[in-house]
Amino acid sequence: MSRGHRYVSCILLGAVVSSPVAFSGCAVRGSVRVYDASYRDYHRWDNGEAVYYQRWEVETRREHREFRERHSDEQQEYWKWRHNHHDD
């Protein structure tokens, strides 16, 4: 095998091996641990929690905003609602 073919083969092999890591990065960022100070516990903020959060916004007639952008009083209201209605 010529030197050029080895070089190209190494580059292609590296791309194939590293592609799952590059694409799985989005999945890792999709879940974050959030601390609920009132109940002193943590929640995984993922797509499932986002569904509950959107339901809370609708039920309490609030405009959509990112949870982290809400005032701490509103965050506490959400966690109270979450524990009272949909604790799992």
N, C-alpha and C positions, 0 to 999 in steps of 0.2 A: 504494500500500500504506500502510495507516495505521501510525502510530508503534507501536502495541501489537503489530501483526502482525510488524513488523520485530524488535522486542524478543524476541518468542517464537521467531521464526525463528533469531535469533542464538544463543539459548540451546540450541535443538534442534541446530543445526549444531555448536556447541561440544561438546555431549554425544556426538554421533555421532563426531566427530573424536577426542575424547579417550578413548573407550571401549576401543579396542585397547590403548592404553598402560596403562590401568588393569588390564585382564585379563592382559596379558603380564607384569606385574610378578611374578606367581606363578612363571612359568617361569624368570625370571631368578634368583629366589631358590632355585630347585631345584638349582642347580649351584654348587659352591664348590670352590676350589682348596685342596688340603691338602698340606702339605709332609711328605715322608718323610725324616727326618733320617738314618736308617741308609743309605739308598740315594741320598740327596742329589738327590731328584727330586720333582716335583709330580704329584699325581693330581687329576683332576676328580671330585669327589664328587657324583655324580648318581644317577639310578635304577639305572644299570648297576653302579656301585660298590656301591650299597646291596645289590644281589643277592649280590655276592661276600661282602660283610660278613655278611649273614645266613647264608650257607652256612658261613662260618668259625665263626660262633657255634654252629651246629648240629654241625659236625664236631668242634669242640673242647669241646662240651657246656657252653657258657656261657649264662647267662641273658641275655636281650636288654637291652642298654643302648645309649644313643646313643654313637657313637664318641668324640665330644669329651668325654664324661663318664668314659671309661675312663682308668685310670692309664697313664702313658707307657710302662711296661713292656708292658702289654697292647697298646697301639697299635703298638709295635715288633714284637710277636709277629704281629699281624695283617699288617703290611707284609711281614714275612719270608715268611709263608704266601702272601700275595698274589703276591709276586715268584716264589716257587718253584713255585707251582701254576697260576697263571692270569695270566701276564704278557702283556699286550697293549698 
